[in-house]
Amino acid sequence: MRTDRFVSETELIKQRAIASDLALEIRPRGLRFFVETFGCQMNVRDSETVKGWLAEIGYTEAENKESADFILFNTCCVRDHAEKRLMGNIGALKDRKDADPGVIIGICGCMMQQEGMAKKLLKRFPHVSMIFGTNVLYRFPEMLRDVLNGERIAVTDRADDAIAEGLPKLRDNQRSAFVNIMYGCDNYCSYCIVPYVRGHERSRKPEDIRSEMVALAENGITEITLLGQNVNSYGNDGSTGMHFAQLLRYVSDVPGLKRIRFMSSHPKDLNEDVMQAIASLPNVCHHVHLPVQSGNDEILRRMNRKYTREHYCSIISRLRELVPDIEFTTDIIVGFPGETDEAFRDTMSLVEEIGYAAAFTFAYSPRQGTVAARMEDQVPESVKKERLKALNELQTRKTVENNEKYIGHTGEVLVEGFDERGEETMLYGKYQNFKMVYFPGCRELLNRYVTVKVTQSNKNSLLGEMIDA
């Protein structure tokens, strides 16, 4: 078990030396890798590190699993749907492994940190050679070397949670990037497995965060999203000398950085200082993803969310007072144990009252090892489905209402991609407050900022015309 907060430079030098040795073998063979990521932005960011190691070791990225020599699934354990998808994907690769024994199949991520999961998967899928958890990415060269030497490995030590700085990264995006500011979670919401698989909260040093952002901006990245399970609790352990609002001010003047986003925010920790930072810093985007989970105080208590509906709504009101054009998105769970018809109606009324730009809605999914999974008054699946359908219909209506207010609005859009629609190319991108807009243009504007006027709205997005490129 580690007692220090950071992985030593000696350990990192060792891993890079192993990577260099492996590259002498791998690069001449022209081997390719494919990484498939399930789950949240934290997992996407972890996959970028794994890809960075693989590139350093000499692999190149393949377009699909079929053409890859190394196949890795980065897993999520928040809901059982992701687990079922993983099992199907892994099972489908047995024939591939039989036909080409040299193919390496691996699994990593949050799901591997669950009690007994690694052992279960090694037994169920003999064609899987490599399993590792979220806290040992810095040891990837060493683990891969062991696999290439014929071993089957499972490295999922939950205690090995020191922060490793300076790991390689391979990012696909040329316009925006994710930057971790912290790892783990101390909230222990009764439905959530994350604290058990990602460990306690650990905050990165502010100077390391800023250095990474400076390097990204120097390489043309203009939009950065700061990541943490709960960014508002950054530095709460006193180890960094800064809290989240101070960090925002510290990094906001990075040269060339036009937009700073962050997620996710926990309502119990979103204080006045953070709100003032959002309002006063010109490149901090006017969008907050603020998961509410339920609109009923008793359900919030059972969820161990540590705030009330009234407190949550006061945050929304205060931010709208400070930042009139701010937009909110949220997460909502229906069918949590003990949720009555009346409690569900409270959630519906909250959604009606606040008017979210978008909501990510889920039927409650019991996760083994959590408090909620052992609760009585579990809600029948049929009731969950009915409530989820009703909630989604309401949110669709609220999204349409939210979109309609943007007709005639003009603002700056970062072009993220394009769709070919017959002979017309439709570009798309977001205003700084996260509203998505589609508009005619040319693909050469990809990753550029353009001024777009909204001309009409539809169910999920906005349509507009380019005013200035």
C-alpha positions as CSV (number, residue, x, y, z in Angstrom):
1,M,0.0,0.0,0.0
2,R,1.3,3.5,-0.8
3,T,1.6,6.1,1.9
4,D,2.7,9.0,-0.3
5,R,0.3,11.0,-2.4
6,F,2.4,10.9,-5.7
7,V,4.0,8.2,-7.7
8,S,7.8,8.6,-7.5
9,E,9.9,9.8,-10.4
10,T,12.0,6.6,-10.0
11,E,8.9,4.5,-10.7
12,L,7.9,6.5,-13.8
13,I,11.5,6.3,-15.2
14,K,11.3,2.6,-14.7
15,Q,8.0,2.3,-16.6
16,R,9.3,4.5,-19.5
17,A,12.4,2.3,-19.7
18,I,10.1,-0.8,-20.0
19,A,8.1,1.0,-22.7
20,S,11.2,1.9,-24.6
21,D,12.4,-1.7,-24.5
22,L,9.0,-3.0,-25.7
23,A,9.0,-0.5,-28.6
24,L,12.1,-2.2,-30.0
25,E,10.0,-5.3,-30.4
26,I,6.6,-3.9,-31.2
27,R,7.3,-1.1,-33.7
28,P,9.0,-3.2,-36.4
29,R,6.1,-5.6,-36.3
30,G,3.5,-2.9,-37.2
31,L,1.1,-3.9,-34.5
32,R,-2.1,-2.0,-33.9
33,F,-4.4,-1.3,-30.9
34,F,-8.1,-0.6,-30.4
35,V,-9.6,0.9,-27.2
36,E,-13.3,1.0,-26.6
37,T,-14.5,3.2,-23.8
38,F,-17.7,2.9,-21.8
39,G,-19.0,5.5,-19.3
40,C,-18.1,9.0,-18.3
41,Q,-15.5,11.6,-19.3
42,M,-13.2,10.3,-16.5
43,N,-13.0,7.0,-18.4
44,V,-12.4,8.8,-21.7
45,R,-9.5,10.6,-20.1
46,D,-8.1,7.3,-18.7
47,S,-8.3,5.8,-22.2
48,E,-6.2,8.7,-23.5
49,T,-3.5,7.7,-21.1
50,V,-3.6,4.0,-22.1
51,K,-3.5,5.0,-25.8
52,G,-0.5,7.3,-25.0
53,W,1.3,4.4,-23.5
54,L,0.5,2.1,-26.4
55,A,1.7,4.7,-28.9
56,E,5.0,5.1,-26.9
57,I,5.4,1.3,-26.8
58,G,5.1,1.2,-30.6
59,Y,1.5,0.4,-31.5
60,T,-0.5,2.5,-33.9
61,E,-4.3,3.0,-33.6
62,A,-6.6,0.7,-35.6
63,E,-10.0,1.8,-37.0
64,N,-11.8,-1.2,-35.5
65,K,-11.4,-4.3,-33.4
66,E,-11.2,-6.6,-36.4
67,S,-7.9,-5.1,-37.5
68,A,-6.3,-4.7,-34.0
69,D,-3.6,-6.8,-32.4
70,F,-4.4,-5.4,-28.9
71,I,-8.0,-4.9,-27.9
72,L,-8.9,-3.1,-24.7
73,F,-12.3,-2.4,-23.1
74,N,-12.4,0.5,-20.6
75,T,-15.4,-0.3,-18.4
76,C,-18.0,1.6,-16.4
77,C,-19.8,0.1,-13.4
78,V,-22.3,2.8,-12.6
79,R,-25.2,1.0,-14.3
80,D,-25.8,-2.7,-15.2
81,H,-26.5,-1.8,-18.8
82,A,-22.8,-1.1,-19.4
83,E,-21.8,-4.4,-17.7
84,K,-24.1,-6.3,-20.0
85,R,-22.7,-4.6,-23.1
86,L,-19.2,-5.5,-21.9
87,M,-20.0,-9.2,-21.5
88,G,-21.4,-9.3,-25.0
89,N,-18.4,-7.6,-26.5
90,I,-15.9,-9.9,-24.7
91,G,-17.8,-13.1,-25.5
92,A,-17.9,-12.2,-29.2
93,L,-14.1,-12.1,-29.4
94,K,-13.6,-15.7,-28.5
95,D,-13.6,-16.8,-32.1
96,R,-11.1,-14.0,-33.0
97,K,-8.7,-15.2,-30.3
98,D,-9.1,-18.9,-31.4
99,A,-8.2,-17.9,-35.0
100,D,-5.3,-15.6,-34.0
101,P,-3.8,-16.6,-30.6
102,G,-1.4,-13.6,-30.8
103,V,-4.2,-11.1,-30.3
104,I,-4.2,-9.6,-26.8
105,I,-7.6,-8.9,-25.2
106,G,-7.8,-6.8,-22.1
107,I,-10.3,-5.1,-19.7
108,C,-9.7,-2.1,-17.5
109,G,-11.6,0.6,-15.7
110,C,-14.1,1.0,-12.8
111,M,-15.8,-2.4,-13.2
112,M,-12.6,-4.2,-12.6
113,Q,-12.3,-2.6,-9.1
114,Q,-15.5,-4.2,-7.9
115,E,-15.1,-7.0,-5.4
116,G,-14.4,-10.3,-7.1
117,M,-15.0,-9.0,-10.6
118,A,-11.5,-9.6,-12.0
119,K,-11.4,-13.1,-10.8
120,K,-14.9,-13.8,-12.2
121,L,-14.0,-12.5,-15.6
122,L,-10.7,-14.4,-15.8
123,K,-12.6,-17.6,-15.1
124,R,-15.5,-16.9,-17.4
125,F,-13.4,-15.6,-20.4
126,P,-10.1,-17.6,-20.8
127,H,-9.3,-15.6,-23.9
128,V,-8.9,-12.5,-21.8
129,S,-5.2,-12.0,-20.9
130,M,-5.1,-8.6,-19.1
131,I,-7.3,-7.0,-16.4
132,F,-6.4,-3.9,-14.4
133,G,-8.1,-1.1,-12.4
134,T,-8.3,2.6,-12.5
135,N,-5.4,3.4,-10.2
136,V,-2.5,1.6,-11.9
137,L,-2.4,3.2,-15.3
138,Y,1.2,4.3,-14.6
139,R,2.2,0.6,-14.5
140,F,0.8,-0.2,-18.0
141,P,4.2,-0.9,-19.6
142,E,5.1,-3.4,-16.9
143,M,1.7,-5.1,-17.1
144,L,1.9,-5.4,-20.9
145,R,5.4,-6.8,-20.7
146,D,4.1,-9.6,-18.4
147,V,1.3,-10.4,-20.8
148,L,3.6,-10.5,-23.8
149,N,5.7,-12.9,-21.8
150,G,2.7,-15.3,-21.6
151,E,1.2,-14.4,-18.3
152,R,-2.5,-13.7,-17.5
153,I,-2.7,-10.8,-15.1
154,A,-5.2,-9.0,-12.9
155,V,-4.0,-5.9,-11.1
156,T,-6.8,-4.2,-9.2
157,D,-5.3,-3.0,-5.9
158,R,-7.6,-0.3,-4.6
159,A,-5.1,1.0,-2.2
160,D,-2.7,1.9,-5.0
161,D,-4.2,5.3,-5.5
162,A,-1.2,7.7,-5.6
163,I,-1.4,10.4,-8.3
164,A,0.9,9.9,-11.3
165,E,2.0,13.0,-13.2
166,G,3.5,13.2,-16.6
167,L,2.0,10.1,-18.1
168,P,1.7,10.0,-21.9
169,K,-1.5,10.9,-23.6
170,L,-3.0,10.4,-27.0
171,R,-5.9,12.7,-27.6
172,D,-8.1,12.5,-30.7
173,N,-9.6,15.9,-30.4
174,Q,-7.7,18.9,-31.8
175,R,-10.0,21.6,-30.4
176,S,-10.8,20.6,-26.8
177,A,-9.3,18.4,-24.0
178,F,-10.1,16.9,-20.7
179,V,-7.9,17.7,-17.7
180,N,-8.3,15.9,-14.4
181,I,-8.1,18.1,-11.3
182,M,-8.8,15.3,-8.8
183,Y,-9.6,11.7,-8.5
184,G,-12.0,9.6,-6.4
185,C,-15.0,10.6,-4.3
186,D,-15.9,11.0,-0.6
187,N,-19.6,11.6,-0.9
188,Y,-20.9,8.0,-0.7
189,C,-24.3,8.6,-2.2
190,S,-26.3,5.4,-1.3
191,Y,-26.8,4.3,-4.9
192,C,-23.3,4.9,-6.2
193,I,-20.4,2.5,-6.5
194,V,-17.8,5.1,-7.6
195,P,-16.2,5.8,-4.1
196,Y,-15.7,2.1,-3.7
197,V,-14.0,1.6,-7.1
198,R,-12.2,5.0,-7.6
199,G,-11.2,5.5,-4.0
200,H,-11.0,8.6,-1.7
201,E,-10.7,12.1,-3.1
202,R,-7.2,13.1,-4.1
203,S,-6.5,16.5,-5.6
204,R,-3.7,17.3,-8.0
205,K,-1.3,20.2,-7.3
206,P,-2.5,23.4,-8.9
207,E,0.8,24.0,-10.6
208,D,0.6,20.6,-12.3
209,I,-2.9,21.3,-13.5
210,R,-1.9,24.7,-14.9
211,S,1.3,23.3,-16.6
212,E,-0.8,20.7,-18.4
213,M,-3.3,23.4,-19.5
214,V,-0.5,25.6,-20.7
215,A,1.0,22.8,-22.8
216,L,-2.4,22.0,-24.3
217,A,-3.0,25.7,-25.2
218,E,0.5,25.9,-26.8
219,N,-0.6,23.0,-29.0
220,G,-3.7,24.7,-30.2
221,I,-6.3,23.5,-27.7
222,T,-8.7,26.4,-26.9
223,E,-11.3,24.6,-24.8
224,I,-10.5,22.6,-21.7
225,T,-12.9,20.7,-19.4
226,L,-11.8,20.3,-15.8
227,L,-12.8,16.8,-14.5
228,G,-13.5,15.4,-11.1
229,Q,-16.2,13.3,-9.6
230,N,-17.0,16.4,-7.6
231,V,-15.0,19.4,-8.8
232,N,-16.4,21.6,-6.1
233,S,-14.6,19.7,-3.4
234,Y,-11.2,20.3,-5.0
235,G,-8.6,21.0,-2.3
236,N,-11.0,20.3,0.6
237,D,-8.4,18.1,2.3
238,G,-6.1,21.1,2.6
239,S,-3.3,19.5,0.5
240,T,-3.3,22.0,-2.4
241,G,-3.6,25.4,-0.7
242,M,-6.5,26.2,-3.0
243,H,-10.2,25.5,-3.3
244,F,-12.1,25.1,-6.6
245,A,-13.0,28.8,-7.1
246,Q,-9.3,29.8,-6.5
247,L,-8.2,27.1,-9.0
248,L,-10.5,28.6,-11.6
249,R,-9.0,32.0,-11.1
250,Y,-5.5,30.5,-11.1
251,V,-5.9,28.9,-14.5
252,S,-8.2,31.3,-16.2
253,D,-5.4,33.4,-17.7
254,V,-3.6,30.6,-19.5
255,P,-2.6,32.2,-22.8
256,G,-4.8,31.1,-25.8
257,L,-7.4,29.4,-23.7
258,K,-10.8,30.7,-24.8
259,R,-13.1,28.3,-22.8
260,I,-13.0,26.5,-19.5
261,R,-15.7,24.0,-18.7
262,F,-16.0,21.7,-15.6
263,M,-17.9,18.7,-14.5
264,S,-19.4,17.4,-12.4
265,S,-20.6,19.7,-9.6
266,H,-22.2,18.5,-6.4
267,P,-24.9,20.9,-5.2
268,K,-23.8,20.6,-1.5
269,D,-20.4,22.1,-2.4
270,L,-21.3,24.7,-5.0
271,N,-20.8,27.8,-2.9
272,E,-21.0,31.6,-3.5
273,D,-17.2,31.8,-4.2
274,V,-17.6,29.4,-7.1
275,M,-20.7,31.2,-8.4
276,Q,-18.8,34.5,-8.4
277,A,-15.9,32.9,-10.3
278,I,-18.3,31.7,-13.0
279,A,-19.8,35.1,-13.2
280,S,-16.6,37.1,-13.3
281,L,-14.1,35.0,-15.3
282,P,-14.6,35.7,-19.0
283,N,-13.5,32.3,-20.3
284,V,-15.4,30.2,-17.7
285,C,-18.4,28.9,-19.6
286,H,-21.9,29.7,-18.6
287,H,-23.0,26.2,-18.2
288,V,-23.2,24.0,-15.1
289,H,-24.0,20.3,-15.0
290,L,-25.7,20.1,-11.6
291,P,-27.1,16.6,-10.9
292,V,-30.2,16.8,-8.8
293,Q,-31.2,13.1,-8.9
294,S,-34.6,13.7,-7.3
295,G,-36.9,16.6,-6.5
296,N,-38.2,15.0,-3.2
297,D,-36.5,15.7,0.1
298,E,-37.1,12.2,1.6
299,I,-35.6,10.5,-1.5
300,L,-32.6,12.9,-1.4
301,R,-32.1,12.0,2.3
302,R,-32.2,8.2,1.4
303,M,-29.8,8.9,-1.4
304,N,-27.4,10.6,1.1
305,R,-27.2,13.7,-1.2
306,K,-26.8,16.1,1.8
307,Y,-29.0,18.9,0.3
308,T,-32.7,19.7,0.1
309,R,-34.8,20.7,-2.8
310,E,-35.0,24.2,-1.4
311,H,-31.2,24.5,-1.2
312,Y,-30.8,23.1,-4.7
313,C,-33.3,25.6,-6.2
314,S,-31.5,28.5,-4.3
315,I,-28.3,27.6,-6.2
316,I,-30.1,27.7,-9.5
317,S,-31.8,31.1,-8.6
318,R,-28.5,32.7,-7.5
319,L,-26.6,31.6,-10.6
320,R,-29.3,32.9,-12.8
321,E,-29.2,36.2,-11.0
322,L,-25.4,36.4,-11.4
323,V,-25.2,34.9,-15.0
324,P,-28.5,35.6,-16.9
325,D,-27.5,33.4,-19.9
326,I,-26.4,30.4,-17.9
327,E,-27.8,27.0,-18.8
328,F,-28.2,24.0,-16.6
329,T,-28.1,20.3,-17.3
330,T,-28.7,17.5,-14.8
331,D,-28.9,13.8,-13.9
332,I,-32.1,12.3,-12.5
333,I,-32.8,8.9,-11.2
334,V,-36.4,7.5,-11.1
335,G,-37.6,4.5,-9.2
336,F,-35.1,4.8,-6.3
337,P,-36.1,2.6,-3.4
338,G,-39.0,4.1,-1.5
339,E,-40.0,6.5,-4.3
340,T,-43.8,6.9,-4.1
341,D,-46.0,8.4,-6.7
342,E,-46.0,11.6,-4.6
343,A,-42.2,11.7,-4.5
344,F,-42.0,11.2,-8.3
345,R,-44.5,14.0,-8.8
346,D,-42.0,16.2,-6.8
347,T,-39.3,15.4,-9.3
348,M,-41.6,16.2,-12.2
349,S,-42.6,19.5,-10.7
350,L,-38.9,20.4,-10.1
351,V,-38.1,19.7,-13.8
352,E,-41.1,21.9,-14.8
353,E,-40.0,24.6,-12.4
354,I,-36.3,24.8,-13.4
355,G,-36.5,24.2,-17.1
356,Y,-33.2,22.3,-17.7
357,A,-31.6,22.6,-21.1
358,A,-31.2,18.9,-21.0
359,A,-31.4,16.0,-18.5
360,F,-29.7,12.6,-18.4
361,T,-32.4,10.4,-17.0
362,F,-32.1,6.8,-15.6
363,A,-34.1,4.1,-14.0
364,Y,-32.5,3.2,-10.7
365,S,-30.1,0.3,-11.1
366,P,-29.0,-1.6,-7.9
367,R,-25.2,-1.9,-7.7
368,Q,-23.9,-4.7,-5.5
369,G,-22.0,-3.3,-2.4
370,T,-24.0,0.0,-2.1
371,V,-26.4,0.9,0.7
372,A,-29.4,1.4,-1.7
373,A,-29.1,-2.1,-3.0
374,R,-29.9,-3.4,0.4
375,M,-32.9,-1.1,1.0
376,E,-36.4,-2.3,1.3
377,D,-39.2,-0.8,-0.8
378,Q,-37.5,-1.5,-4.1
379,V,-39.7,-0.1,-6.9
380,P,-41.0,-2.6,-9.6
381,E,-39.3,-2.4,-13.0
382,S,-42.7,-1.8,-14.7
383,V,-43.2,1.3,-12.5
384,K,-39.6,2.5,-13.2
385,K,-40.3,2.3,-16.9
386,E,-43.5,4.2,-16.7
387,R,-42.0,7.0,-14.6
388,L,-38.9,7.2,-16.9
389,K,-41.2,7.5,-19.9
390,A,-43.2,10.3,-18.3
391,L,-40.1,12.2,-17.2
392,N,-38.5,12.0,-20.6
393,E,-41.7,13.3,-22.3
394,L,-41.7,16.2,-19.9
395,Q,-38.0,17.0,-20.4
396,T,-38.4,16.8,-24.2
397,R,-41.1,19.5,-23.9
398,K,-38.9,21.6,-21.7
399,T,-35.9,21.2,-24.1
400,V,-38.1,22.5,-26.9
401,E,-39.2,25.4,-24.9
402,N,-35.6,26.2,-24.0
403,N,-34.5,26.0,-27.6
404,E,-37.3,28.3,-28.8
405,K,-36.0,31.2,-26.8
406,Y,-32.7,31.2,-28.8
407,I,-34.4,32.1,-32.1
408,G,-32.7,35.3,-33.3
409,H,-29.7,34.8,-30.9
410,T,-26.2,35.4,-32.2
411,G,-23.1,34.1,-30.7
412,E,-19.7,32.4,-31.1
413,V,-19.6,28.7,-31.9
414,L,-16.7,26.3,-31.7
415,V,-17.1,24.0,-34.8
416,E,-16.9,20.4,-33.5
417,G,-17.8,18.4,-36.6
418,F,-19.9,18.2,-39.8
419,D,-22.7,16.1,-41.4
420,E,-23.0,15.6,-45.1
421,R,-26.7,16.0,-46.0
422,G,-27.0,15.4,-49.7
423,E,-25.0,18.2,-51.4
424,E,-25.0,20.3,-48.3
425,T,-22.5,20.3,-45.5
426,M,-23.9,21.0,-42.1
427,L,-21.4,22.1,-39.4
428,Y,-22.2,21.8,-35.7
429,G,-20.8,23.1,-32.5
430,K,-21.7,24.7,-29.2
431,Y,-22.2,28.2,-27.9
432,Q,-20.1,28.7,-24.7
433,N,-23.2,27.9,-22.6
434,F,-23.4,24.4,-24.1
435,K,-26.3,25.0,-26.5
436,M,-25.7,23.0,-29.8
437,V,-26.4,24.6,-33.1
438,Y,-26.2,23.3,-36.7
439,F,-25.6,25.5,-39.7
440,P,-24.4,25.3,-43.4
441,G,-20.7,25.8,-44.0
442,C,-17.5,24.1,-45.2
443,R,-15.6,21.4,-43.4
444,E,-12.4,23.6,-43.5
445,L,-13.9,25.5,-40.6
446,L,-13.6,22.5,-38.3
447,N,-12.0,23.4,-34.9
448,R,-12.5,27.1,-35.7
449,Y,-14.7,29.7,-33.9
450,V,-17.5,31.3,-36.0
451,T,-20.4,33.6,-35.3
452,V,-23.8,32.0,-35.8
453,K,-27.3,33.4,-35.7
454,V,-30.1,31.0,-34.7
455,T,-32.9,30.9,-37.3
456,Q,-35.1,28.1,-36.0
457,S,-35.2,25.4,-33.3
458,N,-36.1,21.7,-33.3
459,K,-36.5,19.0,-30.8
460,N,-32.9,18.6,-29.6
461,S,-30.8,21.4,-31.1
462,L,-30.8,24.7,-32.9
463,L,-30.5,25.6,-36.6
464,G,-28.7,28.7,-37.7
465,E,-26.7,30.6,-40.3
466,M,-23.1,31.7,-40.2
467,I,-22.6,35.4,-39.8
468,D,-18.8,35.6,-39.6
469,A,-16.0,33.1,-39.9
